[in-house]
C-alpha cells in the first residue's frame, strides 16, 4: 500500500504545483480532482504526455481521477450532460493510463428513498457507464458518502446486485461508516473484491456531546485527519491486506481545525507507521 492525497483542497494551485509539492513531501500518488486540476472536455494526448512526464520526475502516480457528481440528477437534460461529461473523464483516465475513476452513487431522487432510487434509477445509468469504462480499461469506484444512495451496507449489497460488473466497485471511506456505528472492518471483509481505491479520513466522535444532545442532532462528530479520530488504522489496513488490497490510502482533508499542508503531512506521518 502507499499514501496519496485528494487534490481538491489545492484548488488555488495548478496541477503542476500540486505535483511538485506532493513529490517533494514524499507522497506516492494523487487523486486528481476533475475541475480544478483537470478539464476532461479539453484533455489531449499532448497534455497527458506532459503530466506523465512531470509525475515521473517527482516519483508520483495518479491513483484515480475524482469526479464526484450526481449522475442520477433528476432533470433529464442535466443528467444527460453529466453522463457525457463523465465519459470524457473516463477518456482522460485512459489517456493517462489511470485505472480508476472515483465518483458518487447518485443522490436520492425527490420522493424516493435511497433503496427505491437504486432499484429504479441506477439501471438507467450505471450499467452502460460501466461497460463504457471497461471498454477503456477503466474501473468506476463509488465513494460511500452517507448523503448518497449507498449510505449503509444494505444499499451496497443492492447496487452491486443490480450492477454486478467487475469494473464497478468502491472508493472505500471508513469515516462515513464509523460515525453511523457500522462495522467498517467487517465491511472490508464483505466487500473486499469491490474495493478499487480508498479514502484515508478519520472521524472524531464526541461522547460528551452524544450524551447531551443524542445522535439525531448535529455537532457530535466531525471528519478529521487520520490518527486524530476513532478509527483503528492498524486494524483497518490489516483488513485491507487480508482481502488483497494493495493500492492507495488517499488522504481526504476535511479537518477544519488543521491547515491544508499541515493536515496532509500529519496524516502521511501517521499512516506511514503501518506501511512497510
Number of C-alpha atoms within 10 A of each C-alpha: 16 17 23 28 26 23 26 18 15 16 13 11 14 14 20 13 12 18 27 17 14 23 21 11 14 16 22 22 25 27 25 24 22 17 12 16 20 18 15 19 14 9 17 14 11 10 15 17 13 13 17 17 13 18 21 13 12 18 17 21 21 23 28 29 28 25 18 17 18 18 23 26 19 15 9 10 9 14 17 15 13 17 19 15 18 23 18 17 24 30 22 24 25 19 18 22 17 19 21 27 28 28 21 24 27 25 21 22 17 8 8 11 13 20 18 14 20 26 16 11 17 19 14 12 14 21 16 12 18 22 17 16 25 18 12 16 17 23 28 28 25 26 24 26 20 14 14 18 25 25 19 18 17 10 18 21 14 15 23 16 11 14 17 14 15 13 21 25 27 25 24 26 23 25 25 22 21 20 20 13 8 14 13 21 19 12 17 22 13 13 17 20 14 22 21 26 27 24 23 26 25 30 23 20 17 14 12 10 15 16 10 9 12 13 15 8 9 11 13 19 18 17 21 24 26 28 20 16 20 16 20 14 19 13 12 16 19 16 19 20 15 13 16 12 20 14 18 23 25 29 26 26 26 17 19 12 10 14 11 14 14 10 21 24 17 15 24 25 15 14 20 12 10 13 11 6
